Amino acid sequence: MNLTKQAVGARLGTFVVECREDGVPEEVVEKLRCNLLHDLSCALAAYTEGPVVWPLVADRGPAESTLLCHGGKVDAEHAAFA
């Protein structure tokens, strides 16, 4: 497999699939935990704005992603927006 010719997403996916917990440096694991906590905190803090935004993204594209705190399904791009 020639990684230089793969799209960034494909390279990242390959990395994730082949990655093992014991092979990841502790600094990377700690940074991942902090980023995940930060992202979830931001999403939950923005929950009060959700009811305004959710109707804007409803019924758009394939139902591939779940809206956090709402449960509705929309396409990934609009789920990231909402």
Number of C-alpha atoms within 10 A of each C-alpha: 5 6 10 8 9 11 10 11 9 12 15 12 12 12 11 10 9 8 11 9 8 7 7 10 9 11 9 10 12 11 11 12 12 11 12 12 12 12 12 12 12 11 17 14 10 11 16 11 12 16 11 10 14 18 10 12 18 17 14 14 13 10 14 11 16 15 20 16 11 11 9 15 20 22 18 17 13 19 20 13 11 22
